[in-house]
Amino acid sequence: MTRIGKSFPAVVCAAVGLPLLGAVAATAQEPGTPAPAFRTQEHNNVRAAAKWQRFDYTCENSAKIVVMTHDSSAKVYYQEHLYLMKETPAVDGTRYSDGKFVWWSKDDTGFLQEEDTSIGEGQKIAKDCYRVAAQAEAARYSTVTGTLTYLVRMALPPQAVVQVQLLDLTRGETAATPGALVAEEKFPLGSQQPPVAFTIKVDSAKIDPKHTYGVSARISLLGQPRFVTKEPYKVLTQGNLTKADMVLLPAGRP
């Protein structure tokens, strides 16, 4: 591990190949401010830093982390410290370590912590970290997730089609008046067997908090419904959850 404080300009330059001027500028940042995008010298018209990918995270208490990755290497900038890490095996997600500290991430979340100790898990330095772009995405969209299952011991063929609909139930909540369609997900069953996971994403601007929303589902074969929901499962607004685990009944069953 390389852990660097306010006196680290020359060390940073040697470690990551940055001009001294860029390193000095980095030390002038206020504590908690992510490291800037460093400029690198060009060699044969190819930028040395072009291969590195940058990810910005906001963590608990508004702490900022910048993670630069390339192949199996990572540079983690946190407050006034730079951690140079290598990817290590992980049961889930992606894990980088320098032997003393760990950066672990999965999808758009992550945390920075000390390596596991002999008495258990190491102390977290920065937790509840979310990728900045993902936060903006989450704020823009409303997402409903869940699963579909049925209680009949029957395997459906791969060409069966799963259809999940998000409905505005404000003016109708029964099978005869199912409500207005807001969004839907439709996909072949393939090799999946219940419980089948689904995700519906809709622009938050289309969701009125004063309205009631629900999801309904069906599994069809050759255009004919085989399993359906008895009634919509309420989600999103009016205190309802964003997750619905639905049980489908054989089509035609009361």
C-alpha positions as CSV (number, residue, x, y, z in Angstrom):
1,M,0.0,0.0,0.0
2,T,1.1,3.6,-0.6
3,R,-0.7,5.9,1.8
4,I,0.1,9.6,1.3
5,G,-0.6,12.7,3.3
6,K,-0.1,16.4,2.7
7,S,3.7,15.9,2.1
8,F,3.3,13.4,-0.7
9,P,4.0,15.3,-4.0
10,A,7.2,13.7,-5.0
11,V,6.0,10.2,-3.9
12,V,2.8,10.6,-5.9
13,C,4.8,11.6,-9.0
14,A,7.1,8.6,-8.7
15,A,4.2,6.2,-8.0
16,V,1.7,7.2,-10.7
17,G,3.9,8.9,-13.2
18,L,2.4,12.4,-12.8
19,P,4.2,15.7,-13.4
20,L,5.3,17.4,-10.1
21,L,3.2,20.4,-10.9
22,G,0.0,18.3,-11.1
23,A,0.9,16.6,-7.8
24,V,1.4,19.9,-6.0
25,A,-1.9,21.1,-7.3
26,A,-3.6,18.0,-5.9
27,T,-2.3,18.7,-2.4
28,A,-4.0,22.1,-2.4
29,Q,-7.5,20.5,-2.5
30,E,-9.7,20.9,0.5
31,P,-10.1,17.8,2.6
32,G,-12.8,15.5,1.3
33,T,-12.5,16.9,-2.3
34,P,-11.9,14.2,-4.9
35,A,-8.6,14.3,-6.8
36,P,-8.8,16.2,-10.1
37,A,-8.4,14.6,-13.5
38,F,-4.7,14.9,-13.9
39,R,-3.2,15.9,-17.2
40,T,-0.5,13.7,-18.6
41,Q,2.2,14.2,-21.1
42,E,1.7,12.9,-24.6
43,H,4.1,10.4,-26.1
44,N,3.8,9.6,-29.8
45,N,0.4,11.3,-29.8
46,V,-1.0,8.7,-27.3
47,R,-2.1,9.9,-23.9
48,A,-0.6,7.8,-21.1
49,A,-3.7,8.0,-19.0
50,A,-6.2,7.2,-21.7
51,K,-6.5,3.5,-20.6
52,W,-7.6,4.4,-17.1
53,Q,-11.3,4.6,-16.2
54,R,-12.5,7.0,-13.6
55,F,-15.4,6.5,-11.2
56,D,-16.6,9.1,-8.8
57,Y,-18.4,8.1,-5.6
58,T,-20.3,9.9,-2.9
59,C,-20.2,8.1,0.5
60,E,-21.7,8.5,4.0
61,N,-21.4,12.1,5.4
62,S,-20.9,13.4,1.8
63,A,-17.4,12.0,1.7
64,K,-15.9,11.8,-1.9
65,I,-13.9,9.0,-3.4
66,V,-12.4,8.8,-6.9
67,V,-11.4,5.3,-8.2
68,M,-9.2,4.9,-11.3
69,T,-9.0,1.4,-12.7
70,H,-7.0,-0.2,-15.4
71,D,-6.7,-4.0,-16.0
72,S,-6.1,-5.4,-12.5
73,S,-4.9,-2.1,-10.9
74,A,-6.7,0.6,-9.1
75,K,-5.8,4.1,-7.7
76,V,-8.2,5.1,-4.9
77,Y,-8.2,8.8,-3.9
78,Y,-9.8,9.5,-0.6
79,Q,-9.4,12.9,1.2
80,E,-5.6,13.4,1.1
81,H,-4.7,9.8,0.6
82,L,-3.8,7.8,-2.5
83,Y,-4.1,4.0,-2.3
84,L,-2.4,1.9,-5.0
85,M,-4.1,-1.5,-5.2
86,K,-4.3,-4.7,-7.1
87,E,-7.4,-6.8,-7.8
88,T,-7.8,-9.8,-5.6
89,P,-10.3,-12.7,-5.6
90,A,-13.8,-11.9,-4.4
91,V,-16.8,-14.1,-3.7
92,D,-19.0,-11.3,-5.0
93,G,-18.3,-7.9,-6.7
94,T,-14.8,-6.6,-7.4
95,R,-12.2,-6.3,-4.7
96,Y,-8.9,-4.4,-4.8
97,S,-6.3,-4.5,-2.0
98,D,-2.8,-3.2,-1.2
99,G,-2.4,-5.6,1.7
100,K,-3.6,-3.1,4.4
101,F,-6.7,-1.5,2.8
102,V,-9.5,-2.8,0.6
103,W,-11.7,-1.1,-2.0
104,W,-14.7,-3.3,-2.7
105,S,-17.4,-2.5,-5.3
106,K,-20.5,-4.1,-6.8
107,D,-22.7,-2.6,-9.5
108,D,-22.8,1.1,-8.5
109,T,-21.9,0.8,-4.8
110,G,-18.7,0.3,-2.8
111,F,-16.8,0.9,0.4
112,L,-13.2,1.4,1.6
113,Q,-12.0,-0.5,4.7
114,E,-9.0,-1.9,6.4
115,E,-8.1,-5.4,5.5
116,D,-9.7,-8.2,7.6
117,T,-7.9,-8.7,10.9
118,S,-7.3,-11.8,13.0
119,I,-10.4,-10.8,15.1
120,G,-12.8,-10.2,12.2
121,E,-13.7,-7.7,9.5
122,G,-11.6,-4.6,9.3
123,Q,-12.9,-1.1,10.1
124,K,-14.7,0.7,7.4
125,I,-13.1,4.0,6.4
126,A,-15.7,5.1,3.9
127,K,-19.0,3.3,3.6
128,D,-22.4,3.5,1.8
129,C,-20.6,4.8,-1.4
130,Y,-22.7,5.3,-4.5
131,R,-21.4,6.1,-8.0
132,V,-22.4,9.7,-8.8
133,A,-23.8,8.9,-12.2
134,A,-25.9,6.1,-10.7
135,Q,-27.4,8.5,-8.1
136,A,-28.5,10.8,-10.9
137,E,-30.0,7.8,-12.8
138,A,-31.8,6.7,-9.7
139,A,-33.3,10.1,-9.1
140,R,-34.6,10.3,-12.6
141,Y,-36.2,6.9,-12.8
142,S,-38.7,4.9,-10.6
143,T,-37.9,1.2,-10.6
144,V,-40.1,-1.7,-9.6
145,T,-38.5,-5.1,-9.1
146,G,-39.9,-8.5,-8.0
147,T,-40.4,-12.1,-8.9
148,L,-43.1,-14.3,-10.5
149,T,-44.0,-17.8,-9.4
150,Y,-46.9,-20.2,-9.7
151,L,-47.8,-23.1,-7.4
152,V,-48.4,-25.7,-10.0
153,R,-45.7,-28.3,-10.6
154,M,-45.3,-27.7,-14.2
155,A,-42.3,-26.7,-16.3
156,L,-43.0,-24.3,-19.2
157,P,-41.1,-24.5,-22.5
158,P,-38.4,-21.8,-23.3
159,Q,-40.7,-20.1,-25.9
160,A,-43.2,-19.1,-23.1
161,V,-43.4,-15.3,-22.8
162,V,-43.4,-13.3,-19.6
163,Q,-45.2,-10.0,-19.5
164,V,-45.2,-7.6,-16.6
165,Q,-47.1,-4.3,-16.6
166,L,-47.0,-1.3,-14.4
167,L,-50.6,0.2,-14.3
168,D,-52.1,3.4,-13.0
169,L,-54.9,2.0,-10.8
170,T,-56.5,5.4,-9.9
171,R,-59.5,4.7,-12.2
172,G,-59.5,0.9,-12.1
173,E,-58.2,-1.9,-10.0
174,T,-60.1,-5.0,-11.2
175,A,-59.6,-7.5,-13.9
176,A,-62.4,-5.9,-15.9
177,T,-60.9,-2.4,-15.5
178,P,-57.1,-3.0,-15.0
179,G,-56.0,0.6,-15.2
180,A,-54.0,2.6,-17.6
181,L,-50.7,1.1,-18.8
182,V,-47.6,3.1,-17.7
183,A,-44.8,0.7,-18.6
184,E,-44.1,-3.0,-19.2
185,E,-41.4,-5.6,-19.5
186,K,-41.8,-8.5,-21.9
187,F,-39.3,-11.3,-22.5
188,P,-39.1,-15.0,-23.3
189,L,-38.9,-17.4,-20.4
190,G,-35.9,-19.2,-21.9
191,S,-34.2,-21.5,-19.4
192,Q,-35.6,-19.8,-16.4
193,Q,-38.1,-21.4,-14.1
194,P,-40.0,-19.8,-11.2
195,P,-39.3,-17.6,-9.4
196,V,-38.6,-15.4,-12.4
197,A,-37.1,-12.0,-11.7
198,F,-38.3,-8.8,-13.4
199,T,-37.4,-5.1,-13.4
200,I,-39.6,-2.3,-14.7
201,K,-38.0,1.2,-15.0
202,V,-40.1,4.3,-15.7
203,D,-39.4,8.0,-15.9
204,S,-40.3,9.4,-12.4
205,A,-42.0,12.4,-14.1
206,K,-44.7,9.9,-15.2
207,I,-45.5,8.9,-11.6
208,D,-48.0,11.0,-9.7
209,P,-47.6,10.5,-6.0
210,K,-51.4,11.1,-5.6
211,H,-52.2,8.2,-7.8
212,T,-52.2,4.5,-7.0
213,Y,-50.0,2.1,-9.0
214,G,-49.8,-1.7,-9.3
215,V,-48.1,-4.4,-11.3
216,S,-49.8,-7.4,-13.0
217,A,-48.2,-10.2,-14.9
218,R,-48.9,-13.2,-17.1
219,I,-47.0,-16.0,-18.7
220,S,-48.3,-17.0,-22.2
221,L,-47.6,-19.8,-24.5
222,L,-48.3,-19.6,-28.3
223,G,-50.3,-16.4,-27.6
224,Q,-52.5,-18.0,-25.0
225,P,-52.2,-17.0,-21.3
226,R,-51.2,-19.9,-19.1
227,F,-50.7,-18.2,-15.7
228,V,-51.9,-14.7,-14.6
229,T,-52.1,-12.5,-11.5
230,K,-55.5,-12.5,-9.9
231,E,-55.3,-8.7,-9.3
232,P,-52.5,-6.1,-9.5
233,Y,-50.0,-5.8,-6.7
234,K,-49.8,-2.2,-5.5
235,V,-46.4,-0.5,-5.6
236,L,-44.5,2.8,-5.5
237,T,-47.0,5.3,-4.0
238,Q,-49.4,5.6,-1.1
239,G,-46.9,3.9,1.2
240,N,-46.5,0.8,-1.0
241,L,-43.1,-0.8,-1.7
242,T,-41.1,-0.9,-4.9
243,K,-40.8,-4.7,-4.9
244,A,-43.5,-7.2,-5.6
245,D,-43.2,-11.0,-5.3
246,M,-46.2,-12.2,-7.3
247,V,-48.0,-15.5,-7.3
248,L,-49.7,-16.3,-10.6
249,L,-52.8,-18.6,-11.0
250,P,-53.6,-20.8,-13.9
251,A,-55.5,-18.8,-16.5
252,G,-59.2,-19.1,-16.2
253,R,-59.1,-20.1,-12.5
254,P,-61.4,-17.9,-10.4
